[in-house]
Amino acid sequence: MKKRTKILATIGPASDSLETLVALIKAGVNVFRLNFSHGTHEQHSHVLKKIKKAMEVTGLIVGVLQDISGPKIRIGELEEDFLLEEGDKIIFTKEEIMGHKQDDALYRVCINYPQILQQLKIGDFIYLYDGIIRTKVSDISNGNVEVVVENRGILSSKKGVNFPNTRLGVDVLTQKDKNDMEWGVVNEVDFMAISFVQSAADMIKAREIIEALGGRQNLIAKIEKFDAIENIDAIIQASDGLMVARGDLGIEVPYYEVPNIQKMLINKANEASIPVITATQMLLSMTKNQRATRAEISDIANAVMDGTDAVMLSEESAVGDYPVLAVQTMSNTIIETEKHYNYYKFDEFKITDSGDTINKSAVSLSCDLNAKGIFSITSSGSSARKLARYRPKKTIYAITHDALTRGQMTLIWGVIPLMSVRKESLEVILDSLMVRGLENGSIKKKYSYILTAGDPIGKVGSTNMIRVISQEDMYAY
């Protein structure tokens, strides 16, 4: 296994051809991100077909993450771009209007969620254009909110708005999002990322929607709001994974707090045995340049050393000039960093059940016996995730019972989704695993392996055994 930390790459106009998708997989992409803030269902369906074809061409399994756009708060339409100077004033109206310059240094605009204005207080900050322009509330009258501009900038129509002091109180899933989630269930994506999560209730509601549609997608909570940080423990309990969405998060909280928040979120996700993605501007300079900055390389390396399961590319792979080179750069950085990785993290996590004890013991045994790898026969993927949290230097091979669970293993640190097998007796599964593995070369007779499984097979959370598969066993098969 060349690298254990996974790469998540966003697909866009620069990368949606079959040729480029194949090249991206060969360069090290483990999961593709479909950004539903852009594009139609038809367009995403075409890309999904190409991803499946690229898997056939490469013979490698990659996952698909559908990023649900959520209630992005934006400025309304403007008559023209505003060149704002420090000290200028903007009035946010509760009515929908065409934004315009009312007087010298005075502008009137609206936003697409006017109910938020009712929650603001004098002294609260409002950030415009995704954090570039900072304003402060100076007056509230008749439902309208007046702010003073604190730094120079150009404001255009439909630019993003952030309220770092305000609990929005809006539903994080719009009707568009619900329609998009139905598309995701029908098309069997592996993961759905839920945007602007504020509390566990947001994730619980998302899961209810998915289950009502008959879906089993893993739900990833995007942590990009200040109140999500306050509610993080409950959010983790309600989620299948986290994304450290540092773009909006860096606006919602003081920028200098983001590195420590990133480390905290990664640590909590590791403790809970759920995957965590570190995202936003990891190789932004490579959108236009062939070489990354030293700071960007260090950023990737630090996320890897912190224990992230995956690092993500956004503009770099979606609209950048060098999407494949960006993946190669990220992959090379991961490989070099993992030469100095803190493997075998046995003393960092609490043991909560017998399954934890078995998985910890299996990882320890793989080290003591110098096994080639660890086979995890898993119905839900939970066993493989719990093995991964101890960060073994040995590869974890996930053997699942269906394609969806197999795809969900693509995001887990150090896990290779090897194959799917039918739910039969352990001996029958083991026989199938050995025969198929020896035939395709994923298993070598000259090595020994550790196997974890649950008996009876197919019961979620039933891991209760460890087995050493020796070289002699290999020759028997």
Sequence and secondary structure as in RCSB ss.txt:
>XXXX:A:sequence
MKKRTKILATIGPASDSLETLVALIKAGVNVFRLNFSHGTHEQHSHVLKKIKKAMEVTGLIVGVLQDISGPKIRI
GELEEDFLLEEGDKIIFTKEEIMGHKQDDALYRVCINYPQILQQLKIGDFIYLYDGIIRTKVSDISNGNVEVVVE
NRGILSSKKGVNFPNTRLGVDVLTQKDKNDMEWGVVNEVDFMAISFVQSAADMIKAREIIEALGGRQNLIAKIEK
FDAIENIDAIIQASDGLMVARGDLGIEVPYYEVPNIQKMLINKANEASIPVITATQMLLSMTKNQRATRAEISDI
ANAVMDGTDAVMLSEESAVGDYPVLAVQTMSNTIIETEKHYNYYKFDEFKITDSGDTINKSAVSLSCDLNAKGIF
SITSSGSSARKLARYRPKKTIYAITHDALTRGQMTLIWGVIPLMSVRKESLEVILDSLMVRGLENGSIKKKYSYI
LTAGDPIGKVGSTNMIRVISQEDMYAY
>XXXX:A:secstr
   SSEEEEE  TTT SHHHHHHHHHHT  EEEEETTSS HHHHHHHHHHHHHHHHHHT   EEEEEE     BB
  BSS EEE TT EEEE SS   BEEEETTEEEE BS GGGGGG  TT EEEETTTTEEEEEEEEETTEEEEEE 
S EEE TT BEE TT      SS HHHHHHHHHHHHTT SEEEETT  SHHHHHHHHHHHHHTT   EEEEEE S
HHHHHTHHHHHHT SEEEEEHHHHHHHS GGGHHHHHHHHHHHHHHHT  EEEESSSSGGGGT SS  HHHHHHH
HHHHHHT SEEEESHHHHT S HHHHHHHHHHHHHHHGGG      SSS   SHHHHHHHHHHHHHHHTT SEEE
EE SSSHHHHHHHTT  SSEEEEEESSHHHHHHGGGSTTEEEEEE  S  HHHHHHHHHHHHHHHTSS TTS EE
EEEESSTT TT EEEEEEE HHHHHH 
